Amino acid sequence: MYCLQWLLPVLLIPKPLNPALWFNHSVFMGFYLLSFLLERKPCTICALVFLAALFLICYSCWGNCFLYHCQDAVMPHAGHHPAIGAT
């Protein structure tokens, strides 16, 4: 399970708030995972644990899945906040 210390932090990298960057983020994460799997060759159990965690995160639509954007996921609003008044 030594190889999981390099795979599990990938799930904690936040998705960008700007929707225009979601595609670039998913391509980068996909290339990172592919290069990691080809270079480090993690054991089968570590790969299955990571894929199960990735599936559960993407299936639950918590908003941190880098493969696609869930339509039901709640993203924070980066625009104008009505409680802050303009002077």
ChimeraX commands (.cxc) that place a marker at each C-alpha (Angstrom):
marker #1 position 0.00,0.00,0.00 radius 0.5
marker #1 position 3.04,2.25,-0.27 radius 0.5
marker #1 position 1.94,3.47,-3.70 radius 0.5
marker #1 position -1.34,4.88,-2.34 radius 0.5
marker #1 position 0.54,7.76,-0.72 radius 0.5
marker #1 position 1.14,9.11,-4.23 radius 0.5
marker #1 position -2.36,8.43,-5.55 radius 0.5
marker #1 position -4.73,9.57,-2.79 radius 0.5
marker #1 position -3.61,13.25,-2.72 radius 0.5
marker #1 position -4.69,13.47,-6.38 radius 0.5
marker #1 position -8.29,13.17,-5.18 radius 0.5
marker #1 position -7.83,16.22,-2.94 radius 0.5
marker #1 position -6.76,18.63,-5.69 radius 0.5
marker #1 position -9.66,21.07,-6.06 radius 0.5
marker #1 position -11.42,21.67,-9.34 radius 0.5
marker #1 position -11.00,25.23,-10.66 radius 0.5
marker #1 position -13.91,27.61,-10.10 radius 0.5
marker #1 position -13.79,28.91,-13.66 radius 0.5
marker #1 position -15.76,26.51,-15.92 radius 0.5
marker #1 position -13.46,27.36,-18.85 radius 0.5
marker #1 position -10.58,25.64,-17.04 radius 0.5
marker #1 position -12.39,22.36,-16.25 radius 0.5
marker #1 position -11.32,20.73,-19.52 radius 0.5
marker #1 position -7.67,21.73,-19.04 radius 0.5
marker #1 position -7.79,20.46,-15.47 radius 0.5
marker #1 position -9.26,17.10,-16.45 radius 0.5
marker #1 position -6.69,16.66,-19.26 radius 0.5
marker #1 position -3.83,17.49,-16.88 radius 0.5
marker #1 position -5.13,15.10,-14.22 radius 0.5
marker #1 position -5.66,12.35,-16.79 radius 0.5
marker #1 position -2.12,12.73,-18.13 radius 0.5
marker #1 position -0.75,12.83,-14.58 radius 0.5
marker #1 position -2.52,9.59,-13.66 radius 0.5
marker #1 position -1.52,7.89,-16.90 radius 0.5
marker #1 position 2.14,8.86,-16.49 radius 0.5
marker #1 position 2.07,7.80,-12.84 radius 0.5
marker #1 position 0.60,4.40,-13.70 radius 0.5
marker #1 position 3.14,3.85,-16.48 radius 0.5
marker #1 position 6.17,5.02,-14.48 radius 0.5
marker #1 position 5.50,3.71,-10.95 radius 0.5
marker #1 position 3.42,0.63,-11.84 radius 0.5
marker #1 position 1.40,0.47,-8.61 radius 0.5
marker #1 position 0.26,-2.89,-7.29 radius 0.5
marker #1 position -3.14,-4.19,-8.29 radius 0.5
marker #1 position -4.69,-3.65,-4.87 radius 0.5
marker #1 position -3.57,0.01,-4.76 radius 0.5
marker #1 position -4.89,0.64,-8.26 radius 0.5
marker #1 position -8.24,-0.96,-7.40 radius 0.5
marker #1 position -8.55,1.02,-4.14 radius 0.5
marker #1 position -7.79,4.26,-6.00 radius 0.5
marker #1 position -10.24,3.49,-8.81 radius 0.5
marker #1 position -12.93,2.61,-6.27 radius 0.5
marker #1 position -12.37,5.91,-4.43 radius 0.5
marker #1 position -12.44,7.82,-7.73 radius 0.5
marker #1 position -15.66,6.06,-8.76 radius 0.5
marker #1 position -17.34,6.84,-5.45 radius 0.5
marker #1 position -16.36,10.52,-5.60 radius 0.5
marker #1 position -17.56,10.87,-9.19 radius 0.5
marker #1 position -20.73,8.86,-8.57 radius 0.5
marker #1 position -21.72,10.95,-5.55 radius 0.5
marker #1 position -21.26,14.25,-7.49 radius 0.5
marker #1 position -19.53,16.09,-4.66 radius 0.5
marker #1 position -18.05,18.49,-7.20 radius 0.5
marker #1 position -14.45,17.29,-7.01 radius 0.5
marker #1 position -14.57,14.71,-9.80 radius 0.5
marker #1 position -12.07,15.74,-12.45 radius 0.5
marker #1 position -13.46,13.44,-15.15 radius 0.5
marker #1 position -16.67,15.37,-15.77 radius 0.5
marker #1 position -18.86,18.03,-14.21 radius 0.5
marker #1 position -21.99,16.82,-12.49 radius 0.5
marker #1 position -25.04,18.91,-13.27 radius 0.5
marker #1 position -26.27,18.66,-9.68 radius 0.5
marker #1 position -22.95,19.70,-8.12 radius 0.5
marker #1 position -23.03,22.97,-6.21 radius 0.5
marker #1 position -20.20,25.28,-7.11 radius 0.5
marker #1 position -19.51,28.42,-5.07 radius 0.5
marker #1 position -20.47,31.70,-6.68 radius 0.5
marker #1 position -17.48,33.86,-7.50 radius 0.5
marker #1 position -19.56,36.86,-8.57 radius 0.5
marker #1 position -21.08,39.75,-6.69 radius 0.5
marker #1 position -22.15,39.10,-3.13 radius 0.5
marker #1 position -25.38,41.00,-2.28 radius 0.5
marker #1 position -24.38,41.56,1.37 radius 0.5
marker #1 position -21.37,43.63,0.32 radius 0.5
marker #1 position -22.53,47.09,-0.66 radius 0.5
marker #1 position -20.80,49.26,-3.20 radius 0.5
marker #1 position -19.51,52.62,-2.03 radius 0.5
marker link #1:1,2 radius 0.2
marker link #1:2,3 radius 0.2
marker link #1:3,4 radius 0.2
marker link #1:4,5 radius 0.2
marker link #1:5,6 radius 0.2
marker link #1:6,7 radius 0.2
marker link #1:7,8 radius 0.2
marker link #1:8,9 radius 0.2
marker link #1:9,10 radius 0.2
marker link #1:10,11 radius 0.2
marker link #1:11,12 radius 0.2
marker link #1:12,13 radius 0.2
marker link #1:13,14 radius 0.2
marker link #1:14,15 radius 0.2
marker link #1:15,16 radius 0.2
marker link #1:16,17 radius 0.2
marker link #1:17,18 radius 0.2
marker link #1:18,19 radius 0.2
marker link #1:19,20 radius 0.2
marker link #1:20,21 radius 0.2
marker link #1:21,22 radius 0.2
marker link #1:22,23 radius 0.2
marker link #1:23,24 radius 0.2
marker link #1:24,25 radius 0.2
marker link #1:25,26 radius 0.2
marker link #1:26,27 radius 0.2
marker link #1:27,28 radius 0.2
marker link #1:28,29 radius 0.2
marker link #1:29,30 radius 0.2
marker link #1:30,31 radius 0.2
marker link #1:31,32 radius 0.2
marker link #1:32,33 radius 0.2
marker link #1:33,34 radius 0.2
marker link #1:34,35 radius 0.2
marker link #1:35,36 radius 0.2
marker link #1:36,37 radius 0.2
marker link #1:37,38 radius 0.2
marker link #1:38,39 radius 0.2
marker link #1:39,40 radius 0.2
marker link #1:40,41 radius 0.2
marker link #1:41,42 radius 0.2
marker link #1:42,43 radius 0.2
marker link #1:43,44 radius 0.2
marker link #1:44,45 radius 0.2
marker link #1:45,46 radius 0.2
marker link #1:46,47 radius 0.2
marker link #1:47,48 radius 0.2
marker link #1:48,49 radius 0.2
marker link #1:49,50 radius 0.2
marker link #1:50,51 radius 0.2
marker link #1:51,52 radius 0.2
marker link #1:52,53 radius 0.2
marker link #1:53,54 radius 0.2
marker link #1:54,55 radius 0.2
marker link #1:55,56 radius 0.2
marker link #1:56,57 radius 0.2
marker link #1:57,58 radius 0.2
marker link #1:58,59 radius 0.2
marker link #1:59,60 radius 0.2
marker link #1:60,61 radius 0.2
marker link #1:61,62 radius 0.2
marker link #1:62,63 radius 0.2
marker link #1:63,64 radius 0.2
marker link #1:64,65 radius 0.2
marker link #1:65,66 radius 0.2
marker link #1:66,67 radius 0.2
marker link #1:67,68 radius 0.2
marker link #1:68,69 radius 0.2
marker link #1:69,70 radius 0.2
marker link #1:70,71 radius 0.2
marker link #1:71,72 radius 0.2
marker link #1:72,73 radius 0.2
marker link #1:73,74 radius 0.2
marker link #1:74,75 radius 0.2
marker link #1:75,76 radius 0.2
marker link #1:76,77 radius 0.2
marker link #1:77,78 radius 0.2
marker link #1:78,79 radius 0.2
marker link #1:79,80 radius 0.2
marker link #1:80,81 radius 0.2
marker link #1:81,82 radius 0.2
marker link #1:82,83 radius 0.2
marker link #1:83,84 radius 0.2
marker link #1:84,85 radius 0.2
marker link #1:85,86 radius 0.2
marker link #1:86,87 radius 0.2
view
